[in-house]
Amino acid sequence: MESTVDKEFVSYIVKSIVDNPNDVLIERTVDEMGVLITLQVNPRDMGYVIGKSGSTAKAIRSLLRIVGARNNARVNLKILEPEQGVRDINKAVDDLDL
C-alpha cells in the first residue's frame, strides 16, 4: 500500500486556507524522480495558495520536503494555474478595440 501522508498533508493545509475547500483537487504520482503532488484550486483561491511573493507556496513546499524526508522520498509540489485567467486576459485585450 502506498504511503499518502504527503498528499493528506497538502490536502489538510490547502483546504484550511482556501475559501472553496470542495474545489481542491490533489493528484499524487510516483516515478523515478520521486513523488509529484499536483494541486489545483478554485481560481479565486490562487492568491491564498501562492501568497505574497510566493511566500505561502514556498512554505508549503518546505514543509512538504520535511514530510518527504521523514518517509525517505523526494516530494515536489506543482500548482496548476487556472485556465480561466488566460481567457480573462484575452477577453480584456479583445475588449480594448485597438
TIMI-2910 file (N, C-alpha, C, CB; in pm, 1 decimal, decimal comma, always signed):
<rs>
+----------+----------+----------+----------+----------+----------+----------+----------+----------+----------+----------+----------+------+
!      n_x !      n_y !      n_z !     ca_x !     ca_y !     ca_z !      c_x !      c_y !      c_z !     cb_x !     cb_y !     cb_z ! resn !
+----------+----------+----------+----------+----------+----------+----------+----------+----------+----------+----------+----------+------+
!    +84,2 !   -119,0 !     +0,0 !     +0,0 !     +0,0 !     +0,0 !    +88,6 !   +125,2 !     +0,0 !    -95,7 !     -0,1 !   +122,8 !  Met !
!    +58,2 !   +219,3 !    -85,7 !   +136,7 !   +342,4 !    -96,2 !   +111,9 !   +433,0 !    +22,9 !   +103,7 !   +416,3 !   -225,9 !  Glu !
!   +219,3 !   +499,0 !    +66,2 !   +206,6 !   +596,9 !   +173,5 !   +157,5 !   +727,8 !   +112,3 !   +342,6 !   +616,9 !   +249,2 !  Ser !
!    +47,7 !   +779,0 !   +162,8 !     -6,5 !   +903,3 !   +108,1 !     -7,1 !  +1014,0 !   +212,8 !   -148,1 !   +880,8 !    +55,1 !  Thr !
!    +84,9 !  +1003,9 !   +308,9 !    +93,6 !  +1106,0 !   +412,7 !   +116,7 !  +1242,6 !   +350,4 !   +205,9 !  +1073,0 !   +512,2 !  Val !
!   +200,1 !  +1247,6 !   +246,5 !   +230,4 !  +1374,9 !   +181,5 !   +106,2 !  +1435,6 !   +116,7 !   +339,8 !  +1355,8 !    +76,7 !  Asp !
!    +27,0 !  +1354,1 !    +51,6 !    -95,8 !  +1402,4 !    -13,1 !   -195,5 !  +1451,5 !    +91,6 !   -159,5 !  +1290,9 !    -99,5 !  Lys !
!   -209,6 !  +1375,2 !   +199,1 !   -300,8 !  +1414,7 !   +305,7 !   -255,4 !  +1544,3 !   +372,8 !   -312,0 !  +1303,2 !   +409,3 !  Glu !
!   -124,1 !  +1561,2 !   +386,5 !    -68,7 !  +1682,6 !   +445,0 !   -104,8 !  +1804,7 !   +360,5 !    +83,8 !  +1670,5 !   +459,1 !  Phe !
!    -80,1 !  +1795,7 !   +229,8 !   -111,8 !  +1907,1 !   +139,6 !   -261,5 !  +1935,3 !   +141,9 !    -65,2 !  +1876,0 !     -4,9 !  Val !
!   -341,9 !  +1831,7 !   +141,2 !   -486,3 !  +1848,3 !   +143,9 !   -529,3 !  +1924,3 !   +269,2 !   -556,0 !  +1711,8 !   +137,6 !  Ser !
!   -478,1 !  +1884,7 !   +383,0 !   -514,3 !  +1950,0 !   +509,3 !   -474,7 !  +2097,5 !   +509,1 !   -447,6 !  +1878,3 !   +627,3 !  Tyr !
!   -352,0 !  +2126,9 !   +469,5 !   -302,2 !  +2265,0 !   +469,9 !   -382,8 !  +2352,0 !   +373,7 !   -152,7 !  +2268,6 !   +432,0 !  Ile !
!   -395,8 !  +2306,8 !   +249,7 !   -460,1 !  +2388,5 !   +146,2 !   -608,8 !  +2408,0 !   +176,1 !   -442,1 !  +2323,4 !     +7,8 !  Val !
!   -677,0 !  +2303,1 !   +215,3 !   -820,5 !  +2315,8 !   +244,6 !   -845,5 !  +2406,6 !   +364,3 !   -881,8 !  +2178,0 !   +270,6 !  Lys !
!   -744,4 !  +2422,2 !   +449,9 !   -757,5 !  +2510,7 !   +566,0 !   -744,7 !  +2658,0 !   +529,7 !   -653,3 !  +2475,4 !   +669,5 !  Ser !
!   -677,7 !  +2688,0 !   +418,2 !   -652,3 !  +2829,3 !   +386,3 !   -737,4 !  +2884,7 !   +272,6 !   -508,5 !  +2846,9 !   +351,4 !  Ile !
!   -807,1 !  +2799,3 !   +198,2 !   -887,3 !  +2847,8 !    +85,2 !  -1032,7 !  +2870,2 !   +125,1 !   -880,2 !  +2748,8 !    -31,2 !  Val !
!  -1103,5 !  +2948,5 !    +44,2 !  -1246,2 !  +2973,2 !    +67,0 !  -1334,4 !  +2861,5 !    +10,5 !  -1286,3 !  +3106,3 !     +4,9 !  Asp !
!  -1282,1 !  +2788,3 !    -87,9 !  -1358,8 !  +2682,8 !   -154,4 !  -1288,1 !  +2548,0 !   -139,4 !  -1379,2 !  +2716,4 !   -303,9 !  Asn !
!  -1290,6 !  +2487,9 !    -19,8 !  -1217,8 !  +2362,4 !     +0,5 !  -1270,4 !  +2245,4 !    -82,3 !  -1222,4 !  +2325,4 !   +144,9 !  Pro !
!  -1395,5 !  +2251,8 !   -124,4 !  -1450,5 !  +2143,1 !   -205,9 !  -1395,0 !  +2144,0 !   -347,6 !  -1601,8 !  +2152,7 !   -210,5 !  Asn !
!  -1333,9 !  +2256,2 !   -390,1 !  -1277,5 !  +2266,3 !   -524,5 !  -1130,8 !  +2224,3 !   -530,4 !  -1291,6 !  +2407,7 !   -575,2 !  Asp !
!  -1073,0 !  +2185,1 !   -419,1 !   -932,4 !  +2145,4 !   -414,7 !   -917,9 !  +2004,7 !   -471,9 !   -877,1 !  +2151,7 !   -269,3 !  Val !
!   -832,9 !  +1991,8 !   -574,0 !   -804,1 !  +1862,1 !   -635,6 !   -654,5 !  +1835,0 !   -621,2 !   -848,0 !  +1859,2 !   -787,1 !  Leu !
!   -622,1 !  +1717,0 !   -570,7 !   -482,5 !  +1681,2 !   -549,4 !   -457,9 !  +1544,6 !   -611,1 !   -446,4 !  +1681,4 !   -398,0 !  Ile !
!   -352,2 !  +1537,7 !   -693,3 !   -312,0 !  +1411,0 !   -753,7 !   -170,7 !  +1379,4 !   -708,0 !   -320,6 !  +1416,6 !   -909,6 !  Glu !
!   -144,2 !  +1252,8 !   -685,2 !    -11,9 !  +1208,7 !   -641,6 !    +39,7 !  +1106,2 !   -741,5 !    -16,3 !  +1148,9 !   -497,0 !  Arg !
!   +156,3 !  +1133,2 !   -799,5 !   +218,6 !  +1039,0 !   -891,8 !   +360,4 !  +1009,5 !   -844,4 !   +219,2 !  +1094,9 !  -1037,1 !  Thr !
!   +403,5 !   +888,5 !   -869,8 !   +537,1 !   +844,9 !   -830,0 !   +609,9 !   +797,3 !   -954,9 !   +531,0 !   +731,7 !   -721,3 !  Val !
!   +735,0 !   +844,3 !   -972,2 !   +819,2 !   +796,8 !  -1081,2 !   +962,5 !   +787,0 !  -1031,0 !   +809,7 !   +890,8 !  -1205,1 !  Asp !
!  +1056,8 !   +769,2 !  -1122,5 !  +1197,3 !   +753,4 !  -1082,8 !  +1256,4 !   +879,8 !  -1018,7 !  +1280,3 !   +714,9 !  -1203,9 !  Glu !
!  +1194,2 !   +995,5 !  -1041,2 !  +1241,9 !  +1121,4 !   -983,8 !  +1188,6 !  +1143,6 !   -841,7 !  +1201,0 !  +1238,3 !  -1073,3 !  Met !
!  +1086,9 !  +1070,1 !   -802,4 !  +1028,4 !  +1085,8 !   -670,6 !   +877,2 !  +1099,8 !   -679,3 !  +1088,5 !  +1206,2 !   -600,2 !  Gly !
!   +821,8 !  +1173,1 !   -583,7 !   +676,8 !  +1191,9 !   -574,3 !   +642,4 !  +1331,6 !   -624,3 !   +626,2 !  +1171,3 !   -427,8 !  Val !
!   +539,3 !  +1341,1 !   -705,6 !   +490,7 !  +1469,7 !   -752,7 !   +346,8 !  +1486,5 !   -705,6 !   +501,1 !  +1480,8 !   -907,9 !  Leu !
!   +325,0 !  +1592,6 !   -628,7 !   +191,4 !  +1627,8 !   -583,4 !   +144,7 !  +1742,2 !   -673,4 !   +189,3 !  +1668,3 !   -429,5 !  Ile !
!    +35,0 !  +1721,4 !   -745,1 !    -20,6 !  +1823,5 !   -833,1 !   -144,8 !  +1880,9 !   -766,2 !    -54,2 !  +1765,2 !   -974,6 !  Thr !
!   -145,8 !  +2013,0 !   -752,6 !   -253,0 !  +2081,3 !   -680,7 !   -329,9 !  +2172,0 !   -775,1 !   -196,8 !  +2162,1 !   -562,8 !  Leu !
!   -461,8 !  +2162,4 !   -768,2 !   -549,1 !  +2250,4 !   -845,4 !   -654,8 !  +2305,4 !   -750,4 !   -615,1 !  +2174,8 !   -966,8 !  Gln !
!   -671,2 !  +2438,1 !   -751,4 !   -769,4 !  +2503,0 !   -664,6 !   -858,8 !  +2593,3 !   -747,4 !   -699,8 !  +2583,8 !   -552,7 !  Val !
!   -963,9 !  +2641,6 !   -685,1 !  -1052,9 !  +2738,1 !   -748,5 !   -970,8 !  +2861,0 !   -787,0 !  -1171,6 !  +2776,7 !   -653,8 !  Asn !
!   -990,3 !  +2916,8 !   -906,4 !   -912,0 !  +3034,0 !   -947,7 !   -916,2 !  +3150,2 !   -847,7 !   -961,7 !  +3082,4 !  -1081,2 !  Pro !
!  -1027,4 !  +3166,2 !   -777,3 !  -1037,4 !  +3273,6 !   -678,2 !   -948,9 !  +3249,5 !   -556,8 !  -1180,9 !  +3289,6 !   -633,6 !  Arg !
!   -906,4 !  +3125,6 !   -535,4 !   -824,6 !  +3090,8 !   -419,3 !   -674,8 !  +3087,6 !   -448,8 !   -867,2 !  +2957,3 !   -366,3 !  Asp !
!   -635,1 !  +3113,8 !   -572,5 !   -493,0 !  +3106,5 !   -607,7 !   -408,9 !  +3201,2 !   -523,1 !   -473,6 !  +3138,5 !   -755,4 !  Met !
!   -459,7 !  +3317,6 !   -493,4 !   -385,1 !  +3414,3 !   -412,8 !   -354,8 !  +3362,6 !   -273,8 !   -461,7 !  +3543,2 !   -402,7 !  Gly !
!   -448,4 !  +3289,2 !   -215,8 !   -425,8 !  +3232,0 !    -82,7 !   -317,5 !  +3125,0 !    -86,8 !   -555,9 !  +3172,8 !    -27,1 !  Tyr !
!   -317,2 !  +3043,6 !   -192,0 !   -222,0 !  +2933,6 !   -202,5 !    -82,7 !  +2984,7 !   -238,0 !   -269,1 !  +2832,3 !   -306,9 !  Val !
!    -74,7 !  +3083,9 !   -325,4 !    +55,1 !  +3137,7 !   -366,0 !   +111,2 !  +3228,6 !   -257,0 !    +42,7 !  +3214,8 !   -499,2 !  Ile !
!    +29,6 !  +3318,6 !   -206,4 !    +75,4 !  +3412,3 !   -103,9 !   +151,3 !  +3528,9 !   -164,4 !   +162,9 !  +3341,1 !     -2,7 !  Gly !
!   +182,1 !  +3626,2 !    -81,6 !   +254,3 !  +3744,7 !   -126,6 !   +396,1 !  +3705,3 !   -166,1 !   +256,2 !  +3853,8 !    -16,3 !  Lys !
!   +432,0 !  +3734,6 !   -289,3 !   +563,4 !  +3699,7 !   -346,5 !   +591,6 !  +3549,5 !   -339,0 !   +674,3 !  +3776,1 !   -273,8 !  Ser !
!   +488,1 !  +3469,1 !   -337,7 !   +505,2 !  +3324,5 !   -336,2 !   +540,9 !  +3266,7 !   -200,9 !   +609,2 !  +3286,7 !   -432,8 !  Gly !
!   +524,9 !  +3345,1 !    -96,0 !   +568,6 !  +3300,3 !    +36,4 !   +491,2 !  +3179,1 !    +88,6 !   +555,5 !  +3413,4 !   +134,4 !  Ser !
!   +361,1 !  +3174,5 !    +66,3 !   +282,6 !  +3061,2 !   +114,7 !   +319,8 !  +2934,3 !    +39,0 !   +132,2 !  +3089,5 !   +100,6 !  Thr !
!   +333,7 !  +2943,2 !    -92,4 !   +371,8 !  +2826,6 !   -172,6 !   +510,5 !  +2776,6 !   -130,9 !   +370,0 !  +2861,6 !   -323,8 !  Ala !
!   +603,7 !  +2867,7 !   -106,2 !   +737,8 !  +2827,6 !    -62,1 !   +731,7 !  +2756,9 !    +72,5 !   +830,6 !  +2949,9 !    -53,2 !  Lys !
!   +649,1 !  +2807,8 !   +163,0 !   +636,4 !  +2746,0 !   +295,2 !   +577,7 !  +2605,5 !   +284,6 !   +549,0 !  +2832,9 !   +386,8 !  Ala !
!   +475,5 !  +2589,4 !   +202,4 !   +414,3 !  +2457,1 !   +184,4 !   +516,5 !  +2360,7 !   +126,4 !   +289,6 !  +2465,5 !    +92,3 !  Ile !
!   +593,7 !  +2406,6 !    +27,3 !   +695,3 !  +2320,8 !    -34,2 !   +803,7 !  +2282,5 !    +66,0 !   +758,3 !  +2391,0 !   -154,9 !  Arg !
!   +844,8 !  +2376,3 !   +150,3 !   +946,8 !  +2346,9 !   +251,8 !   +897,4 !  +2240,9 !   +350,5 !   +985,6 !  +2475,3 !   +327,5 !  Ser !
!   +775,8 !  +2258,4 !   +398,3 !   +719,2 !  +2160,9 !   +490,9 !   +699,7 !  +2025,5 !   +423,4 !   +586,2 !  +2211,5 !   +546,4 !  Leu !
!   +660,9 !  +2027,8 !   +296,9 !   +640,7 !  +1903,5 !   +223,4 !   +772,0 !  +1828,6 !   +205,6 !   +577,4 !  +1931,8 !    +87,4 !  Leu !
!   +882,0 !  +1901,9 !   +187,9 !  +1013,3 !  +1839,6 !   +178,4 !  +1048,3 !  +1765,0 !   +307,7 !  +1120,0 !  +1945,3 !   +147,2 !  Arg !
!  +1011,5 !  +1824,0 !   +420,7 !  +1037,0 !  +1760,1 !   +550,1 !   +952,8 !  +1633,5 !   +564,7 !  +1006,9 !  +1858,0 !   +665,9 !  Ile !
!   +825,3 !  +1642,1 !   +525,6 !   +738,0 !  +1523,9 !   +530,2 !   +796,7 !  +1413,9 !   +442,2 !   +593,0 !  +1559,4 !   +484,0 !  Val !
!   +844,8 !  +1450,9 !   +325,1 !   +905,1 !  +1352,9 !   +234,3 !  +1031,5 !  +1292,2 !   +291,7 !   +936,0 !  +1417,2 !   +100,9 !  Gly !
!  +1115,0 !  +1373,5 !   +353,6 !  +1239,7 !  +1323,2 !   +411,6 !  +1211,7 !  +1221,2 !   +521,8 !  +1323,6 !  +1439,2 !   +467,3 !  Ala !
!  +1109,3 !  +1245,0 !   +599,7 !  +1073,1 !  +1150,3 !   +706,6 !  +1023,2 !  +1017,3 !   +651,0 !   +966,0 !  +1211,3 !   +796,8 !  Arg !
!   +976,3 !  +1020,0 !   +527,0 !   +926,9 !   +898,3 !   +462,5 !  +1022,3 !   +848,3 !   +354,4 !   +789,3 !   +923,3 !   +402,2 !  Asn !
!  +1147,1 !   +898,6 !   +355,9 !  +1250,6 !   +858,0 !   +259,5 !  +1206,1 !   +876,4 !   +114,5 !  +1288,8 !   +712,7 !   +282,6 !  Asn !
!  +1146,8 !   +991,0 !    +84,4 !  +1100,6 !  +1019,3 !    -51,3 !  +1129,2 !  +1165,3 !    -86,7 !   +949,3 !   +988,7 !    -65,1 !  Ala !
!  +1155,0 !  +1187,6 !   -211,7 !  +1170,4 !  +1323,7 !   -262,8 !  +1033,6 !  +1367,4 !   -313,0 !  +1279,9 !  +1332,2 !   -377,1 !  Arg !
!   +980,0 !  +1473,1 !   -251,9 !   +844,0 !  +1516,6 !   -283,4 !   +847,5 !  +1657,6 !   -340,3 !   +753,3 !  +1510,8 !   -157,8 !  Val !
!   +780,1 !  +1676,8 !   -453,7 !   +768,8 !  +1807,8 !   -517,2 !   +621,7 !  +1845,7 !   -528,8 !   +836,8 !  +1807,9 !   -656,8 !  Asn !
!   +595,8 !  +1975,9 !   -526,5 !   +460,0 !  +2027,1 !   -538,9 !   +448,6 !  +2111,8 !   -664,2 !   +420,3 !  +2108,7 !   -414,6 !  Leu !
!   +350,1 !  +2079,8 !   -746,1 !   +321,8 !  +2157,4 !   -867,1 !   +183,0 !  +2217,4 !   -850,7 !   +331,1 !  +2068,4 !   -997,5 !  Lys !
!   +174,8 !  +2349,5 !   -861,9 !    +46,5 !  +2418,5 !   -850,9 !     +1,6 !  +2454,8 !   -991,5 !    +56,7 !  +2546,1 !   -759,4 !  Ile !
!   -110,3 !  +2398,7 !  -1033,5 !   -161,1 !  +2424,9 !  -1168,4 !   -225,6 !  +2562,5 !  -1175,2 !   -262,3 !  +2316,7 !  -1210,5 !  Leu !
!   -190,3 !  +2636,2 !  -1278,4 !   -251,1 !  +2767,2 !  -1299,2 !   -388,3 !  +2748,7 !  -1362,4 !   -161,1 !  +2857,3 !  -1388,1 !  Glu !
!   -485,0 !  +2826,9 !  -1319,2 !   -619,2 !  +2813,5 !  -1377,3 !   -622,2 !  +2864,4 !  -1520,5 !   -722,2 !  +2889,3 !  -1292,8 !  Pro !
!   -692,2 !  +2792,6 !  -1606,2 !   -705,4 !  +2833,3 !  -1745,9 !   -792,2 !  +2957,3 !  -1758,6 !   -764,0 !  +2719,7 !  -1829,5 !  Glu !
!   -877,5 !  +2980,2 !  -1661,7 !   -968,7 !  +3093,8 !  -1666,7 !   -892,2 !  +3225,4 !  -1672,9 !  -1061,4 !  +3092,8 !  -1545,5 !  Gln !
!   -778,8 !  +3233,8 !  -1605,3 !   -700,2 !  +3356,2 !  -1605,5 !   -654,7 !  +3393,7 !  -1744,8 !   -580,9 !  +3341,7 !  -1515,0 !  Gly !
!   -615,9 !  +3295,5 !  -1824,6 !   -573,2 !  +3321,1 !  -1962,5 !   -689,5 !  +3373,0 !  -2044,5 !   -515,4 !  +3193,8 !  -2026,8 !  Val !
!   -805,8 !  +3314,2 !  -2026,6 !   -923,8 !  +3359,1 !  -2100,5 !   -960,2 !  +3502,3 !  -2062,1 !  -1043,0 !  +3265,1 !  -2074,2 !  Arg !
!   -951,0 !  +3534,6 !  -1933,2 !   -984,1 !  +3669,1 !  -1887,1 !   -890,7 !  +3772,8 !  -1947,6 !   -978,3 !  +3676,1 !  -1735,0 !  Asp !
!   -762,9 !  +3740,8 !  -1958,3 !   -665,7 !  +3833,7 !  -2017,6 !   -696,0 !  +3852,2 !  -2165,2 !   -520,6 !  +3782,4 !  -1998,5 !  Ile !
!   -720,4 !  +3741,8 !  -2236,5 !   -751,6 !  +3751,6 !  -2379,4 !   -878,9 !  +3831,6 !  -2402,2 !   -765,7 !  +3612,1 !  -2441,0 !  Asn !
!   -978,6 !  +3811,8 !  -2318,0 !  -1103,6 !  +3886,5 !  -2330,9 !  -1078,4 !  +4034,9 !  -2305,9 !  -1210,2 !  +3832,4 !  -2232,6 !  Lys !
!   -996,9 !  +4068,5 !  -2207,4 !   -965,7 !  +4208,9 !  -2177,7 !   -894,7 !  +4274,7 !  -2293,9 !   -879,9 !  +4219,5 !  -2051,8 !  Ala !
!   -802,8 !  +4201,8 !  -2358,2 !   -732,8 !  +4256,4 !  -2474,4 !   -829,3 !  +4277,1 !  -2589,8 !   -618,1 !  +4163,6 !  -2517,2 !  Val !
!   -919,2 !  +4181,8 !  -2612,1 !  -1017,9 !  +4195,8 !  -2718,6 !  -1110,3 !  +4313,8 !  -2694,6 !  -1099,2 !  +4068,9 !  -2731,7 !  Asp !
!  -1141,7 !  +4340,6 !  -2566,9 !  -1232,1 !  +4448,6 !  -2532,4 !  -1170,5 !  +4587,8 !  -2553,1 !  -1275,7 !  +4433,2 !  -2389,5 !  Asp !
!  -1038,2 !  +4593,0 !  -2568,2 !   -971,4 !  +4722,4 !  -2584,3 !  -1002,1 !  +4788,2 !  -2718,5 !   -821,9 !  +4705,2 !  -2569,5 !  Leu !
!  -1037,4 !  +4709,0 !  -2820,2 !  -1068,1 !  +4760,4 !  -2953,6 !   -957,5 !  +4851,1 !  -3007,2 !  -1199,8 !  +4836,2 !  -2950,9 !  Asp !
!   -836,6 !  +4800,0 !  -3008,3 !   -723,4 !  +4880,3 !  -3058,0 !   -717,4 !  +4881,6 !  -3206,5 !   -593,3 !  +4829,1 !  -3003,9 !  Leu !
+----------+----------+----------+----------+----------+----------+----------+----------+----------+----------+----------+----------+------+
</rs>
